[in-house]
Amino acid sequence: MAEHPDAMLQTLASEELGVSAEGSGDAAQAALAAGASTGLGAIIPVIPFMITTGTIAIVAAAVVSLIAHFLVGAAQSLVTLRTWWSAGLEMTLAGVIVGGATYLVGLALPT
């Protein structure tokens, strides 16, 4: 393979990243999976508001969301070369930043 750098690059990309020159995959299936995962992820912070209201619901939504972010980040480590806790903490930090910004925007809007 070292004599054929293009073949070696394609093999490495296929093994490490799951990328192939043929362009495998179904666009409709990918769109359906993305939509379903987004919908599932979006319902997680809403669940506490189905049970309770007020500050308790806000705190519960934040906790449930941060746990979900950590679990998704840790699950990413199954397909990357990172440690589970590092990937989990990075995703949790992203959740804190986005959730905090969204909460501040909500506070700024008139009710």
BAFIDO-759737 format. One line per 2 residues: their letters; for each residue x, y, z of N, C-alpha, C. Coordinates in Angstrom, 1 decimal. Each point is the difference from the previous one (the first is absolute). Layout:
BEGIN
A	X Y Z X Y Z X Y Z ~ ...
//
This chain:
BEGIN
MA	0.8 -1.2 0.0 -0.8 1.2 0.0 0.9 1.3 0.0 ~ 1.2 -0.1 0.6 0.8 1.1 0.0 0.4 0.5 -1.4
EH	0.0 -0.9 -1.0 0.3 0.3 -1.3 -1.1 0.8 -0.7 ~ -1.2 -0.1 0.6 -1.2 0.7 -0.6 -0.6 0.9 1.0
PD	0.5 1.2 0.2 -0.5 0.9 1.0 -1.5 0.3 0.0 ~ -0.6 0.0 -1.2 -1.4 0.3 -0.1 -0.8 -1.2 0.6
AM	0.4 -1.2 -0.3 -0.7 -1.1 0.5 0.2 -0.1 1.5 ~ 1.1 0.3 0.5 0.3 0.0 1.5 -0.9 1.1 0.6
LQ	-0.1 1.2 -0.6 -0.8 1.1 0.6 -1.5 -0.4 0.0 ~ -0.5 -0.7 -1.0 -1.4 -0.4 -0.1 -0.2 -1.1 1.1
TL	0.9 -0.9 0.2 -0.2 -1.0 1.0 0.0 0.5 1.4 ~ 1.0 1.0 0.3 0.0 0.6 1.3 -1.3 0.8 0.3
AS	-0.4 0.8 -1.0 -1.2 0.7 0.1 -1.2 -0.9 0.3 ~ -0.1 -1.1 -0.7 -1.1 -0.9 0.1 0.0 -0.7 1.4
EE	1.2 -0.3 0.5 0.1 -0.7 1.3 -0.2 0.9 1.2 ~ 0.6 1.2 -0.1 0.0 1.0 1.1 -1.3 0.8 0.1
LG	-0.4 0.5 -1.2 -1.1 0.9 0.0 -1.3 -0.5 -0.6 ~ 0.1 -1.2 -0.6 -1.2 -0.6 -0.6 -0.4 0.7 -1.3
VS	1.0 0.7 -0.6 -0.2 0.7 -1.3 0.5 -0.9 -1.1 ~ -0.8 0.0 -1.1 0.4 -0.8 -1.1 -0.2 0.8 -1.3
AE	0.8 -0.3 -1.0 -0.1 0.7 -1.3 -1.3 -0.2 -0.7 ~ -0.7 -1.2 0.3 -1.3 -0.2 -0.7 -1.1 0.8 0.6
GS	0.1 0.6 1.2 -1.0 0.8 0.6 -1.2 -0.9 0.4 ~ 0.3 -0.8 1.0 -1.1 -0.9 0.5 -1.0 0.8 0.8
GD	-1.2 -0.6 0.2 -1.0 0.6 0.9 -1.1 0.5 -0.8 ~ -1.2 0.0 0.7 -1.2 0.5 -0.6 -0.4 1.3 0.6
AA	-0.2 1.0 -0.9 -0.2 1.4 0.5 -1.3 0.0 0.8 ~ -1.1 -0.7 -0.5 -1.2 0.0 0.7 0.1 -0.6 1.4
QA	0.7 -1.1 0.1 0.3 -0.7 1.3 0.7 0.9 0.9 ~ 1.0 0.7 -0.5 0.8 1.0 0.8 -0.9 1.1 0.5
AL	-0.8 0.5 -0.8 -0.9 1.1 0.4 -1.0 -0.4 1.0 ~ -0.5 -1.2 -0.1 -1.0 -0.6 0.9 0.7 -0.2 1.4
AA	1.2 -0.5 0.0 0.8 -0.2 1.2 0.3 1.3 0.7 ~ 0.4 1.0 -0.8 0.3 1.3 0.6 -1.2 0.6 0.6
GA	-1.2 -0.1 -0.7 -1.2 0.6 0.5 -0.5 -0.7 1.3 ~ 0.1 -1.3 0.0 -0.4 -0.8 1.2 0.9 0.3 1.2
ST	1.3 0.1 -0.3 0.9 0.3 1.2 -0.2 1.4 0.5 ~ -0.2 0.9 -0.9 -0.3 1.4 0.4 -1.3 0.1 0.8
GL	-1.0 -0.6 -0.5 -1.3 0.0 0.8 0.2 -0.7 1.3 ~ 0.7 -1.1 0.1 0.2 -0.6 1.3 0.8 0.8 0.9
GA	1.0 0.6 -0.5 0.9 0.9 0.8 -0.8 1.3 0.5 ~ -0.9 0.5 -0.8 -0.7 1.2 0.3 -1.1 -0.3 1.1
II	-0.5 -1.2 0.0 -1.1 -0.3 1.0 0.6 -0.2 1.4 ~ 1.3 -0.3 0.2 0.5 -0.3 1.3 -0.1 1.2 1.0
PV	0.3 1.2 -0.4 -0.2 1.1 1.0 -1.4 0.4 0.2 ~ -0.9 -0.5 -0.8 -1.5 0.3 0.2 -0.6 -0.9 1.0
IP	0.5 -1.2 0.2 -0.6 -1.0 0.9 -0.2 0.5 1.4 ~ 0.9 0.7 0.6 -0.3 0.5 1.4 -1.2 1.0 0.0
FM	-0.2 0.7 -1.0 -1.2 0.9 -0.1 -1.3 -0.7 -0.1 ~ 0.0 -1.3 -0.4 -1.2 -0.8 -0.1 -0.4 -0.5 1.4
IT	1.0 0.0 0.9 -0.2 -0.5 1.4 -0.3 1.1 1.0 ~ 0.8 1.1 -0.2 -0.1 1.1 1.0 0.2 1.3 -0.7
TG	0.0 1.1 0.7 0.1 1.4 -0.5 1.0 0.8 0.8 ~ 0.3 1.2 -0.5 0.8 1.0 0.8 1.4 -0.4 0.0
TI	0.7 0.5 1.1 1.4 -0.2 0.2 0.4 -1.4 0.1 ~ -0.8 -0.8 0.6 0.3 -1.5 0.1 0.1 -0.6 -1.4
AI	-0.9 0.4 -0.9 0.1 -0.5 -1.4 1.2 0.5 -0.7 ~ 0.3 1.2 0.2 1.2 0.6 -0.7 1.3 -0.7 0.5
VA	0.1 -0.2 1.3 1.2 -0.7 0.5 0.1 -1.4 -0.5 ~ -1.2 -0.7 0.1 0.0 -1.4 -0.5 0.3 -0.1 -1.5
AA	-0.5 0.9 -0.8 0.3 0.0 -1.4 1.5 0.2 -0.3 ~ 0.6 0.9 0.8 1.4 0.3 -0.2 0.8 -1.3 0.4
VV	-0.3 -0.6 1.1 0.7 -1.2 0.5 -0.2 -1.1 -1.0 ~ -1.2 -0.3 -0.4 -0.3 -1.1 -1.0 0.7 0.3 -1.3
SL	0.0 1.2 -0.5 0.7 0.4 -1.2 1.5 -0.2 0.1 ~ 0.6 0.4 1.1 1.4 -0.1 0.1 0.4 -1.5 0.1
IA	-0.7 -0.8 0.7 0.2 -1.4 0.1 -0.1 -0.6 -1.5 ~ -1.0 0.4 -0.7 -0.1 -0.5 -1.4 1.1 0.4 -0.8
HF	0.5 1.2 0.1 1.1 0.5 -0.8 1.3 -0.8 0.4 ~ 0.2 -0.3 1.3 1.2 -0.7 0.3 -0.1 -1.4 -0.6
LV	-1.2 -0.7 0.1 -0.1 -1.3 -0.5 0.2 -0.1 -1.5 ~ -0.5 1.0 -0.8 0.2 0.1 -1.4 1.5 0.2 -0.3
GA	0.6 0.9 0.7 1.4 0.2 -0.2 0.8 -1.3 0.3 ~ -0.3 -0.7 1.1 0.7 -1.2 0.3 -0.2 -1.1 -1.0
AQ	-1.2 0.0 -0.6 -0.3 -1.0 -1.0 0.8 0.4 -1.3 ~ 0.3 1.2 -0.2 0.8 0.4 -1.2 1.4 -0.6 0.1
SL	0.5 -0.3 1.2 1.3 -0.6 0.1 0.1 -1.4 -0.6 ~ -1.2 -0.6 -0.2 0.0 -1.3 -0.6 0.5 0.0 -1.5
VT	-0.2 1.2 -0.6 0.4 0.1 -1.4 1.1 1.0 -0.2 ~ 0.5 0.5 1.0 1.2 0.9 -0.1 1.1 -0.6 0.8
LR	1.2 0.7 0.0 1.1 -0.5 0.8 0.2 0.7 1.3 ~ -1.1 0.7 0.5 0.1 0.7 1.2 -0.5 -0.8 1.2
TW	0.4 0.4 1.2 -0.5 -0.7 1.2 -1.5 0.4 0.2 ~ -0.7 -0.9 0.6 -1.5 0.2 0.2 -0.2 1.2 0.9
WS	0.8 0.2 1.0 -0.3 1.1 1.0 0.4 1.3 -0.7 ~ 1.0 0.1 -0.8 0.4 1.2 -0.7 -1.1 0.4 -1.0
AG	-0.5 -0.9 -0.8 -1.0 0.3 -1.0 -1.3 0.3 0.7 ~ -0.3 -0.6 1.2 -1.2 0.3 0.7 0.0 1.4 0.6
LE	1.2 0.4 0.6 0.1 1.3 0.5 -0.1 1.1 -1.0 ~ 0.6 -0.3 -1.2 0.0 1.0 -1.1 -1.5 0.2 -0.4
MT	-0.7 -1.0 -0.2 -1.4 0.1 -0.3 -0.8 0.7 1.1 ~ 0.3 -0.3 1.2 -0.7 0.7 1.1 0.3 1.5 0.0
LA	1.2 0.3 -0.2 0.4 1.5 -0.1 -0.8 0.6 -1.1 ~ -0.1 -0.6 -1.2 -0.8 0.6 -1.1 -1.4 0.1 0.5
GV	-0.6 -0.9 0.7 -1.4 0.1 0.5 -0.1 1.1 1.0 ~ 1.0 0.2 0.8 -0.1 1.2 1.0 0.0 1.3 -0.7
IV	0.9 0.1 -1.0 0.1 1.3 -0.8 -1.3 0.3 -0.7 ~ -0.5 -1.0 -0.8 -1.2 0.2 -0.8 -1.2 0.1 0.9
GG	-0.1 -0.8 1.0 -1.2 0.1 1.0 0.0 1.3 0.7 ~ 1.2 0.5 0.5 0.1 1.3 0.6 -0.4 1.1 -0.9
AT	0.5 0.0 -1.2 -0.3 1.1 -0.9 -1.5 0.0 -0.3 ~ -0.6 -1.2 -0.2 -1.4 -0.1 -0.3 -0.9 0.5 1.2
YL	0.5 -0.3 1.2 -0.7 0.4 1.2 0.0 1.6 0.1 ~ 1.2 0.5 -0.3 0.1 1.5 0.1 -0.8 0.7 -1.0
VG	-0.1 -0.6 -1.2 -0.9 0.6 -1.1 -1.4 -0.1 0.5 ~ -0.4 -1.1 0.6 -1.4 -0.1 0.6 -0.3 1.0 1.0
LA	1.0 0.3 0.9 -0.2 1.0 1.0 -0.1 1.4 -0.6 ~ 0.7 0.2 -1.1 0.0 1.4 -0.6 -1.3 0.2 -0.7
LP	-0.7 -1.0 -0.5 -1.3 0.2 -0.7 -1.1 0.4 0.9 ~ -0.9 0.8 -0.4 -1.1 0.4 0.8 -1.0 -1.1 0.1
T	-0.6 -0.2 1.2 -1.0 -1.0 0.2 -1.4 0.6 0.3
//
